[in-house]
Every structure is written in structure tokens, then in C-alpha cells.
Amino acid sequence: MNRAPRRQGATVPQAGKTKADRAAPEKTGRHVRRSIGGLLKAKRLEQGLTLQELARRAELSAAFLSQAERGKATPSIVSLINIARALDTDIHYFISPPAAATLVSRADEPRYLELDSPVQYRVMNADIPNQRLGALLMTVPPGVELPAVHRDEGEDLFFIVAGEIELEIDGKHFTLGAGDSTHINTQLDHSMRNSGSEDATLLWVGTPALLPPERSDES
């Protein structure tokens, strides 16, 4: 649990700036860094919550939240996730939208997950606020099997781009080739295996997004 910072750690106002200047959003390059404190207070008041009520929901101290709203304390990412959940929103409410370049995935600039797995995962979804959908282009080598999984809520759609995949969905077996697809309720156990002699490539699109969006290096 976060604790309110000690008084000696408070930010000292910059000389030569008025109170209004210090409260204004800080411009960094071509983007504007949004005030977390201002966003937090606006959303809290919008929902009619007191600091004490929000503190109970977010499992943080009211004193810490008060200082965060006034720009005297900086919440960690984990704290922001807890606050966002308590405010019925998500972490992207507090984070600026990505640079426009991340909205397009270029063939010569693919993004891959760094994962110790024989399966290659190329990230296809953009980094956008309030993201609910994820997309991965998967390359599964011959003989590789992905064990049965399920999630409490969501949907998975698999489209076979190349090769052949054996699917087991809720105890039923299917063989899918290039051009075939399946749409699954994630509450159902499902597994897959490449039983062929060549790599199988398939596109996964699903909800909710499995991975937090990557942030652009631009600021």
C-alpha cells in the first residue's frame, strides 16, 4: 500500500512562475503531459466519491490520494491501476494516447513478443486507450502443442493463414487448414497442435486484450 510522502519530499514551487503556470499541463515535445492529479480529481468528482470512499475502493490512504490530486505525490503504475479500477475506468485514462505511428503496423517493422517459446508471436494490435481487443500473428512450428486454456470471460477468433492446425474445443476435435477459422467463447477449454510438417501461421484476435499496450518511445 502506498504511503503519503514525507513533507520534506514535497516539490518546491519554481521561481518566476505563477500559480496558474505551475498548474498548467507541461508540454513535452509535440505532446502535452496530462496532470494525473487533475484527471484523478475530475473522475472522482464525476462519480460523486469522497476521498475516503475512493481510498477504500483503491486500498490506498485518503491522505495519499489527496496529495496525488494536488500534485504532491506521484502514484506508481500499480497504484494507478488500482485507482483506475476503483473509478470504473482503466489505466489508459491516466496515460496519454500513443504516437500516431503506433496505429499502423508496418511489414518491415514488426513487433514481436520476447518470450521463451518455440511459438513466434507478432503483435498486431495498436497501442490505444481503453483497449479491449488484442491481436497476434502466431507461427507454430511442426509438432508444437499449446495446452488447453480458458479465461473467465472473453472471445477468441483464430484464422488459419497457412499450414494446418488441430484444435480441441470443449472435448471436440477439429482440423483447420488455410482459410478456415473458429470463434470461441473463452470459458470453453481449447487447445491446439501443429501436426503437420511445416510451420502453421494463424491470426488470433480476442477480448479482453491479454497484454498491456506498449508505449511509444516518443514523448
PyRosetta script that sets phi, psi and omega in degrees:
from pyrosetta import init, pose_from_sequence

init()
pose = pose_from_sequence("MNRAPRRQGATVPQAGKTKADRAAPEKTGRHVRRSIGGLLKAKRLEQGLTLQELARRAELSAAFLSQAERGKATPSIVSLINIARALDTDIHYFISPPAAATLVSRADEPRYLELDSPVQYRVMNADIPNQRLGALLMTVPPGVELPAVHRDEGEDLFFIVAGEIELEIDGKHFTLGAGDSTHINTQLDHSMRNSGSEDATLLWVGTPALLPPERSDES")
pose.set_psi(1, 135.2)
pose.set_omega(1, 179.9)
pose.set_phi(2, -72.9)
pose.set_psi(2, 145.4)
pose.set_omega(2, 175.1)
pose.set_phi(3, -114.7)
pose.set_psi(3, 148.9)
pose.set_omega(3, 178.2)
pose.set_phi(4, -63.0)
pose.set_psi(4, 136.2)
pose.set_omega(4, -178.3)
pose.set_phi(5, -66.7)
pose.set_psi(5, 154.1)
pose.set_omega(5, 178.7)
pose.set_phi(6, -67.5)
pose.set_psi(6, 155.0)
pose.set_omega(6, -173.9)
pose.set_phi(7, -58.8)
pose.set_psi(7, -36.2)
pose.set_omega(7, -177.4)
pose.set_phi(8, -67.5)
pose.set_psi(8, -12.0)
pose.set_omega(8, 178.8)
pose.set_phi(9, -92.1)
pose.set_psi(9, 1.3)
pose.set_omega(9, -177.4)
pose.set_phi(10, -66.8)
pose.set_psi(10, 150.8)
pose.set_omega(10, -179.7)
pose.set_phi(11, -73.4)
pose.set_psi(11, 135.0)
pose.set_omega(11, 178.3)
pose.set_phi(12, -88.6)
pose.set_psi(12, 128.1)
pose.set_omega(12, 179.6)
pose.set_phi(13, -55.8)
pose.set_psi(13, 142.0)
pose.set_omega(13, -178.9)
pose.set_phi(14, -78.6)
pose.set_psi(14, 136.7)
pose.set_omega(14, -179.3)
pose.set_phi(15, -66.4)
pose.set_psi(15, 146.3)
pose.set_omega(15, 176.0)
pose.set_phi(16, 84.1)
pose.set_psi(16, 0.2)
pose.set_omega(16, 179.4)
pose.set_phi(17, -114.2)
pose.set_psi(17, 139.3)
pose.set_omega(17, 177.0)
pose.set_phi(18, -77.8)
pose.set_psi(18, 168.6)
pose.set_omega(18, 178.0)
pose.set_phi(19, -60.6)
pose.set_psi(19, -39.3)
pose.set_omega(19, 179.4)
pose.set_phi(20, -65.0)
pose.set_psi(20, -39.3)
pose.set_omega(20, 178.7)
pose.set_phi(21, -61.8)
pose.set_psi(21, -42.2)
pose.set_omega(21, -177.1)
pose.set_phi(22, -69.1)
pose.set_psi(22, -27.1)
pose.set_omega(22, -178.7)
pose.set_phi(23, -83.1)
pose.set_psi(23, -17.2)
pose.set_omega(23, -176.6)
pose.set_phi(24, -70.1)
pose.set_psi(24, 149.9)
pose.set_omega(24, 177.0)
pose.set_phi(25, -59.2)
pose.set_psi(25, 143.1)
pose.set_omega(25, -179.4)
pose.set_phi(26, -86.0)
pose.set_psi(26, 129.4)
pose.set_omega(26, 178.5)
pose.set_phi(27, -87.9)
pose.set_psi(27, 129.6)
pose.set_omega(27, 177.8)
pose.set_phi(28, -128.9)
pose.set_psi(28, 105.2)
pose.set_omega(28, -177.0)
pose.set_phi(29, 67.3)
pose.set_psi(29, -128.7)
pose.set_omega(29, -179.3)
pose.set_phi(30, -99.1)
pose.set_psi(30, 7.3)
pose.set_omega(30, 179.0)
pose.set_phi(31, -112.8)
pose.set_psi(31, 161.7)
pose.set_omega(31, 175.1)
pose.set_phi(32, -111.8)
pose.set_psi(32, 124.6)
pose.set_omega(32, 178.7)
pose.set_phi(33, -78.5)
pose.set_psi(33, 112.8)
pose.set_omega(33, -175.9)
pose.set_phi(34, -75.0)
pose.set_psi(34, 144.9)
pose.set_omega(34, -179.9)
pose.set_phi(35, -75.1)
pose.set_psi(35, 116.4)
pose.set_omega(35, 178.0)
pose.set_phi(36, -62.5)
pose.set_psi(36, -42.2)
pose.set_omega(36, -179.8)
pose.set_phi(37, -60.3)
pose.set_psi(37, -43.0)
pose.set_omega(37, 179.5)
pose.set_phi(38, -65.4)
pose.set_psi(38, -41.9)
pose.set_omega(38, 178.3)
pose.set_phi(39, -64.8)
pose.set_psi(39, -41.7)
pose.set_omega(39, -179.3)
pose.set_phi(40, -61.4)
pose.set_psi(40, -49.4)
pose.set_omega(40, -177.8)
pose.set_phi(41, -64.6)
pose.set_psi(41, -41.0)
pose.set_omega(41, -179.3)
pose.set_phi(42, -61.8)
pose.set_psi(42, -44.6)
pose.set_omega(42, -179.3)
pose.set_phi(43, -68.9)
pose.set_psi(43, -38.5)
pose.set_omega(43, 179.4)
pose.set_phi(44, -63.1)
pose.set_psi(44, -46.2)
pose.set_omega(44, -179.8)
pose.set_phi(45, -67.7)
pose.set_psi(45, -35.7)
pose.set_omega(45, 177.8)
pose.set_phi(46, -58.6)
pose.set_psi(46, -35.2)
pose.set_omega(46, -178.7)
pose.set_phi(47, -93.7)
pose.set_psi(47, 2.2)
pose.set_omega(47, 176.2)
pose.set_phi(48, 68.2)
pose.set_psi(48, 32.5)
pose.set_omega(48, -178.4)
pose.set_phi(49, -100.0)
pose.set_psi(49, 141.6)
pose.set_omega(49, 170.3)
pose.set_phi(50, -82.8)
pose.set_psi(50, 166.3)
pose.set_omega(50, 176.6)
pose.set_phi(51, -60.1)
pose.set_psi(51, -38.5)
pose.set_omega(51, -179.1)
pose.set_phi(52, -65.6)
pose.set_psi(52, -40.2)
pose.set_omega(52, 179.3)
pose.set_phi(53, -66.2)
pose.set_psi(53, -43.4)
pose.set_omega(53, 178.6)
pose.set_phi(54, -65.4)
pose.set_psi(54, -38.4)
pose.set_omega(54, 179.7)
pose.set_phi(55, -60.4)
pose.set_psi(55, -42.1)
pose.set_omega(55, 178.9)
pose.set_phi(56, -64.3)
pose.set_psi(56, -42.1)
pose.set_omega(56, -179.0)
pose.set_phi(57, -66.4)
pose.set_psi(57, -41.1)
pose.set_omega(57, -175.0)
pose.set_phi(58, -89.1)
pose.set_psi(58, -5.8)
pose.set_omega(58, -178.0)
pose.set_phi(59, 57.9)
pose.set_psi(59, 45.0)
pose.set_omega(59, 175.6)
pose.set_phi(60, -130.1)
pose.set_psi(60, 166.7)
pose.set_omega(60, 179.9)
pose.set_phi(61, -82.0)
pose.set_psi(61, 147.4)
pose.set_omega(61, 177.5)
pose.set_phi(62, -63.4)
pose.set_psi(62, -34.8)
pose.set_omega(62, 179.1)
pose.set_phi(63, -63.5)
pose.set_psi(63, -41.8)
pose.set_omega(63, 178.9)
pose.set_phi(64, -63.9)
pose.set_psi(64, -44.6)
pose.set_omega(64, -179.6)
pose.set_phi(65, -63.8)
pose.set_psi(65, -38.6)
pose.set_omega(65, 178.1)
pose.set_phi(66, -61.6)
pose.set_psi(66, -44.0)
pose.set_omega(66, 178.9)
pose.set_phi(67, -67.7)
pose.set_psi(67, -35.7)
pose.set_omega(67, 178.0)
pose.set_phi(68, -64.0)
pose.set_psi(68, -41.4)
pose.set_omega(68, 178.9)
pose.set_phi(69, -63.5)
pose.set_psi(69, -31.2)
pose.set_omega(69, -178.2)
pose.set_phi(70, -93.3)
pose.set_psi(70, 7.3)
pose.set_omega(70, 178.2)
pose.set_phi(71, 74.0)
pose.set_psi(71, 17.6)
pose.set_omega(71, -179.3)
pose.set_phi(72, -96.5)
pose.set_psi(72, -8.4)
pose.set_omega(72, 177.8)
pose.set_phi(73, -143.2)
pose.set_psi(73, 146.3)
pose.set_omega(73, -178.8)
pose.set_phi(74, -113.2)
pose.set_psi(74, 113.2)
pose.set_omega(74, 179.1)
pose.set_phi(75, -67.1)
pose.set_psi(75, 146.2)
pose.set_omega(75, 172.9)
pose.set_phi(76, -74.1)
pose.set_psi(76, 170.1)
pose.set_omega(76, 177.7)
pose.set_phi(77, -59.2)
pose.set_psi(77, -42.6)
pose.set_omega(77, 179.5)
pose.set_phi(78, -62.2)
pose.set_psi(78, -42.1)
pose.set_omega(78, 177.9)
pose.set_phi(79, -62.1)
pose.set_psi(79, -41.5)
pose.set_omega(79, 179.4)
pose.set_phi(80, -63.6)
pose.set_psi(80, -37.6)
pose.set_omega(80, 177.2)
pose.set_phi(81, -62.5)
pose.set_psi(81, -44.0)
pose.set_omega(81, 178.9)
pose.set_phi(82, -64.6)
pose.set_psi(82, -41.1)
pose.set_omega(82, 179.0)
pose.set_phi(83, -65.6)
pose.set_psi(83, -44.7)
pose.set_omega(83, 180.0)
pose.set_phi(84, -59.8)
pose.set_psi(84, -43.4)
pose.set_omega(84, 179.0)
pose.set_phi(85, -63.3)
pose.set_psi(85, -40.6)
pose.set_omega(85, 179.9)
pose.set_phi(86, -66.2)
pose.set_psi(86, -25.6)
pose.set_omega(86, 179.8)
pose.set_phi(87, -96.3)
pose.set_psi(87, 11.2)
pose.set_omega(87, 179.4)
pose.set_phi(88, 57.8)
pose.set_psi(88, 37.9)
pose.set_omega(88, 174.0)
pose.set_phi(89, -134.0)
pose.set_psi(89, -163.2)
pose.set_omega(89, 177.2)
pose.set_phi(90, -131.8)
pose.set_psi(90, 177.8)
pose.set_omega(90, -172.6)
pose.set_phi(91, -59.1)
pose.set_psi(91, -26.3)
pose.set_omega(91, -176.7)
pose.set_phi(92, -70.9)
pose.set_psi(92, -15.7)
pose.set_omega(92, 175.0)
pose.set_phi(93, -62.0)
pose.set_psi(93, -30.6)
pose.set_omega(93, -176.9)
pose.set_phi(94, -97.6)
pose.set_psi(94, -7.7)
pose.set_omega(94, -174.9)
pose.set_phi(95, -113.8)
pose.set_psi(95, 135.1)
pose.set_omega(95, -178.6)
pose.set_phi(96, -61.9)
pose.set_psi(96, 149.0)
pose.set_omega(96, 177.0)
pose.set_phi(97, -59.2)
pose.set_psi(97, 154.1)
pose.set_omega(97, -179.7)
pose.set_phi(98, -71.6)
pose.set_psi(98, 165.3)
pose.set_omega(98, 174.5)
pose.set_phi(99, -61.3)
pose.set_psi(99, 152.0)
pose.set_omega(99, -175.6)
pose.set_phi(100, -58.5)
pose.set_psi(100, -28.3)
pose.set_omega(100, -177.3)
pose.set_phi(101, -60.8)
pose.set_psi(101, -28.7)
pose.set_omega(101, -177.4)
pose.set_phi(102, -75.2)
pose.set_psi(102, -8.3)
pose.set_omega(102, 180.0)
pose.set_phi(103, -78.8)
pose.set_psi(103, -10.0)
pose.set_omega(103, 179.5)
pose.set_phi(104, -125.6)
pose.set_psi(104, 132.3)
pose.set_omega(104, 177.0)
pose.set_phi(105, -102.4)
pose.set_psi(105, 114.6)
pose.set_omega(105, -177.7)
pose.set_phi(106, -88.6)
pose.set_psi(106, 143.0)
pose.set_omega(106, -179.0)
pose.set_phi(107, -61.5)
pose.set_psi(107, -33.5)
pose.set_omega(107, -177.9)
pose.set_phi(108, -91.0)
pose.set_psi(108, 3.3)
pose.set_omega(108, 177.2)
pose.set_phi(109, -134.3)
pose.set_psi(109, 58.0)
pose.set_omega(109, -177.8)
pose.set_phi(110, -70.5)
pose.set_psi(110, 152.7)
pose.set_omega(110, 175.6)
pose.set_phi(111, -113.4)
pose.set_psi(111, 122.5)
pose.set_omega(111, -179.0)
pose.set_phi(112, -114.7)
pose.set_psi(112, 148.3)
pose.set_omega(112, 173.0)
pose.set_phi(113, -74.6)
pose.set_psi(113, 135.2)
pose.set_omega(113, 174.7)
pose.set_phi(114, -87.5)
pose.set_psi(114, 99.1)
pose.set_omega(114, -171.8)
pose.set_phi(115, -141.9)
pose.set_psi(115, 136.2)
pose.set_omega(115, 179.0)
pose.set_phi(116, -78.4)
pose.set_psi(116, 80.5)
pose.set_omega(116, -175.6)
pose.set_phi(117, -151.8)
pose.set_psi(117, 146.1)
pose.set_omega(117, 175.2)
pose.set_phi(118, -69.2)
pose.set_psi(118, -19.5)
pose.set_omega(118, 178.9)
pose.set_phi(119, -83.1)
pose.set_psi(119, 132.9)
pose.set_omega(119, 177.7)
pose.set_phi(120, -96.0)
pose.set_psi(120, 131.3)
pose.set_omega(120, -178.6)
pose.set_phi(121, -118.8)
pose.set_psi(121, 115.3)
pose.set_omega(121, 173.6)
pose.set_phi(122, -99.3)
pose.set_psi(122, 127.0)
pose.set_omega(122, -179.5)
pose.set_phi(123, -77.3)
pose.set_psi(123, 123.3)
pose.set_omega(123, -177.2)
pose.set_phi(124, -106.3)
pose.set_psi(124, -23.5)
pose.set_omega(124, -178.2)
pose.set_phi(125, -77.8)
pose.set_psi(125, 152.6)
pose.set_omega(125, 175.8)
pose.set_phi(126, -81.8)
pose.set_psi(126, 170.0)
pose.set_omega(126, 176.1)
pose.set_phi(127, -97.0)
pose.set_psi(127, 100.6)
pose.set_omega(127, -176.1)
pose.set_phi(128, -128.3)
pose.set_psi(128, 153.7)
pose.set_omega(128, 177.3)
pose.set_phi(129, -64.4)
pose.set_psi(129, 151.9)
pose.set_omega(129, 176.5)
pose.set_phi(130, 55.5)
pose.set_psi(130, 37.0)
pose.set_omega(130, -176.1)
pose.set_phi(131, -67.1)
pose.set_psi(131, 130.3)
pose.set_omega(131, 178.3)
pose.set_phi(132, -117.2)
pose.set_psi(132, -16.1)
pose.set_omega(132, -173.2)
pose.set_phi(133, -118.2)
pose.set_psi(133, 139.2)
pose.set_omega(133, 175.0)
pose.set_phi(134, -119.0)
pose.set_psi(134, 156.5)
pose.set_omega(134, 179.5)
pose.set_phi(135, -148.0)
pose.set_psi(135, 130.6)
pose.set_omega(135, 179.5)
pose.set_phi(136, -134.3)
pose.set_psi(136, 139.8)
pose.set_omega(136, 170.9)
pose.set_phi(137, -99.5)
pose.set_psi(137, 115.4)
pose.set_omega(137, -172.3)
pose.set_phi(138, -106.3)
pose.set_psi(138, 135.8)
pose.set_omega(138, 173.0)
pose.set_phi(139, -115.4)
pose.set_psi(139, 114.3)
pose.set_omega(139, -174.9)
pose.set_phi(140, -108.7)
pose.set_psi(140, 116.6)
pose.set_omega(140, -179.8)
pose.set_phi(141, -68.0)
pose.set_psi(141, 160.7)
pose.set_omega(141, 178.2)
pose.set_phi(142, -57.2)
pose.set_psi(142, 139.4)
pose.set_omega(142, 176.7)
pose.set_phi(143, 82.1)
pose.set_psi(143, -7.2)
pose.set_omega(143, -178.0)
pose.set_phi(144, -83.3)
pose.set_psi(144, 133.9)
pose.set_omega(144, 179.4)
pose.set_phi(145, -119.8)
pose.set_psi(145, 134.1)
pose.set_omega(145, 174.8)
pose.set_phi(146, -102.5)
pose.set_psi(146, 118.8)
pose.set_omega(146, -172.8)
pose.set_phi(147, -65.7)
pose.set_psi(147, 165.3)
pose.set_omega(147, -177.8)
pose.set_phi(148, -61.2)
pose.set_psi(148, 135.1)
pose.set_omega(148, 177.9)
pose.set_phi(149, -137.4)
pose.set_psi(149, 161.4)
pose.set_omega(149, 169.6)
pose.set_phi(150, -156.4)
pose.set_psi(150, 158.2)
pose.set_omega(150, 176.4)
pose.set_phi(151, -127.5)
pose.set_psi(151, 155.0)
pose.set_omega(151, -175.3)
pose.set_phi(152, -62.4)
pose.set_psi(152, -31.9)
pose.set_omega(152, 178.1)
pose.set_phi(153, -152.4)
pose.set_psi(153, 151.8)
pose.set_omega(153, 177.2)
pose.set_phi(154, 132.8)
pose.set_psi(154, -179.8)
pose.set_omega(154, -179.8)
pose.set_phi(155, -138.4)
pose.set_psi(155, 145.3)
pose.set_omega(155, 175.2)
pose.set_phi(156, -123.5)
pose.set_psi(156, 134.2)
pose.set_omega(156, 171.7)
pose.set_phi(157, -123.0)
pose.set_psi(157, 125.4)
pose.set_omega(157, 177.6)
pose.set_phi(158, -114.1)
pose.set_psi(158, 131.0)
pose.set_omega(158, 175.3)
pose.set_phi(159, -121.7)
pose.set_psi(159, 123.9)
pose.set_omega(159, -177.7)
pose.set_phi(160, -83.6)
pose.set_psi(160, 116.4)
pose.set_omega(160, -179.3)
pose.set_phi(161, -85.4)
pose.set_psi(161, -42.2)
pose.set_omega(161, -179.1)
pose.set_phi(162, -154.7)
pose.set_psi(162, 153.1)
pose.set_omega(162, 178.3)
pose.set_phi(163, 84.1)
pose.set_psi(163, -160.7)
pose.set_omega(163, -175.6)
pose.set_phi(164, -140.9)
pose.set_psi(164, 139.0)
pose.set_omega(164, -178.3)
pose.set_phi(165, -130.0)
pose.set_psi(165, 135.2)
pose.set_omega(165, 171.6)
pose.set_phi(166, -96.3)
pose.set_psi(166, 125.6)
pose.set_omega(166, -179.6)
pose.set_phi(167, -114.3)
pose.set_psi(167, 141.0)
pose.set_omega(167, 169.1)
pose.set_phi(168, -119.8)
pose.set_psi(168, 119.3)
pose.set_omega(168, -177.8)
pose.set_phi(169, -123.2)
pose.set_psi(169, 112.3)
pose.set_omega(169, 178.6)
pose.set_phi(170, 52.6)
pose.set_psi(170, 41.9)
pose.set_omega(170, 177.1)
pose.set_phi(171, 86.0)
pose.set_psi(171, -4.0)
pose.set_omega(171, 179.2)
pose.set_phi(172, -102.7)
pose.set_psi(172, 140.4)
pose.set_omega(172, -174.9)
pose.set_phi(173, -105.4)
pose.set_psi(173, 137.9)
pose.set_omega(173, 179.7)
pose.set_phi(174, -139.4)
pose.set_psi(174, 147.8)
pose.set_omega(174, 172.1)
pose.set_phi(175, -115.3)
pose.set_psi(175, 122.4)
pose.set_omega(175, -177.3)
pose.set_phi(176, -115.8)
pose.set_psi(176, 134.1)
pose.set_omega(176, 176.6)
pose.set_phi(177, -114.4)
pose.set_psi(177, -177.8)
pose.set_omega(177, -178.0)
pose.set_phi(178, -53.5)
pose.set_psi(178, 129.3)
pose.set_omega(178, -179.2)
pose.set_phi(179, 95.0)
pose.set_psi(179, -14.7)
pose.set_omega(179, 178.0)
pose.set_phi(180, -84.0)
pose.set_psi(180, 160.3)
pose.set_omega(180, 178.9)
pose.set_phi(181, -150.7)
pose.set_psi(181, 165.2)
pose.set_omega(181, 174.4)
pose.set_phi(182, -146.3)
pose.set_psi(182, 145.9)
pose.set_omega(182, -179.4)
pose.set_phi(183, -123.2)
pose.set_psi(183, 119.3)
pose.set_omega(183, -167.7)
pose.set_phi(184, -123.0)
pose.set_psi(184, 138.0)
pose.set_omega(184, 165.8)
pose.set_phi(185, -74.3)
pose.set_psi(185, 124.1)
pose.set_omega(185, -172.5)
pose.set_phi(186, -69.3)
pose.set_psi(186, -7.8)
pose.set_omega(186, 175.0)
pose.set_phi(187, -73.7)
pose.set_psi(187, -14.9)
pose.set_omega(187, 177.3)
pose.set_phi(188, -86.6)
pose.set_psi(188, 134.8)
pose.set_omega(188, 174.0)
pose.set_phi(189, -62.2)
pose.set_psi(189, 134.6)
pose.set_omega(189, 176.4)
pose.set_phi(190, -147.8)
pose.set_psi(190, 141.5)
pose.set_omega(190, -179.8)
pose.set_phi(191, -137.9)
pose.set_psi(191, 165.0)
pose.set_omega(191, 179.2)
pose.set_phi(192, -145.9)
pose.set_psi(192, 157.6)
pose.set_omega(192, -179.8)
pose.set_phi(193, -150.6)
pose.set_psi(193, 138.4)
pose.set_omega(193, 173.1)
pose.set_phi(194, -93.6)
pose.set_psi(194, 102.9)
pose.set_omega(194, -178.3)
pose.set_phi(195, -95.6)
pose.set_psi(195, 4.3)
pose.set_omega(195, -178.9)
pose.set_phi(196, -86.8)
pose.set_psi(196, -170.1)
pose.set_omega(196, -178.0)
pose.set_phi(197, -105.4)
pose.set_psi(197, -0.3)
pose.set_omega(197, -179.9)
pose.set_phi(198, -129.1)
pose.set_psi(198, 162.5)
pose.set_omega(198, 176.4)
pose.set_phi(199, -58.1)
pose.set_psi(199, 144.4)
pose.set_omega(199, 172.4)
pose.set_phi(200, -109.9)
pose.set_psi(200, 134.6)
pose.set_omega(200, 179.1)
pose.set_phi(201, -116.5)
pose.set_psi(201, 128.0)
pose.set_omega(201, 179.3)
pose.set_phi(202, -140.5)
pose.set_psi(202, 148.5)
pose.set_omega(202, 178.3)
pose.set_phi(203, -99.4)
pose.set_psi(203, 125.6)
pose.set_omega(203, 173.9)
pose.set_phi(204, -106.5)
pose.set_psi(204, 130.2)
pose.set_omega(204, 172.2)
pose.set_phi(205, -129.2)
pose.set_psi(205, 128.3)
pose.set_omega(205, -175.7)
pose.set_phi(206, -155.4)
pose.set_psi(206, 166.8)
pose.set_omega(206, 174.8)
pose.set_phi(207, -130.7)
pose.set_psi(207, 149.6)
pose.set_omega(207, -11.2)
pose.set_phi(208, -72.1)
pose.set_psi(208, 168.1)
pose.set_omega(208, 178.5)
pose.set_phi(209, -59.6)
pose.set_psi(209, 134.2)
pose.set_omega(209, -176.9)
pose.set_phi(210, -80.9)
pose.set_psi(210, -27.2)
pose.set_omega(210, -172.1)
pose.set_phi(211, -119.8)
pose.set_psi(211, 144.2)
pose.set_omega(211, 173.0)
pose.set_phi(212, -66.5)
pose.set_psi(212, 140.0)
pose.set_omega(212, -178.9)
pose.set_phi(213, -59.9)
pose.set_psi(213, 143.1)
pose.set_omega(213, 174.6)
pose.set_phi(214, -75.6)
pose.set_psi(214, 143.9)
pose.set_omega(214, 179.6)
pose.set_phi(215, -92.9)
pose.set_psi(215, 148.0)
pose.set_omega(215, 175.6)
pose.set_phi(216, -71.8)
pose.set_psi(216, 147.3)
pose.set_omega(216, 176.8)
pose.set_phi(217, -74.1)
pose.set_psi(217, -16.9)
pose.set_omega(217, -179.7)
pose.set_phi(218, -73.6)
pose.set_psi(218, 147.5)
pose.set_omega(218, 177.9)
pose.set_phi(219, -136.9)
pose.dump_pdb("model.pdb")
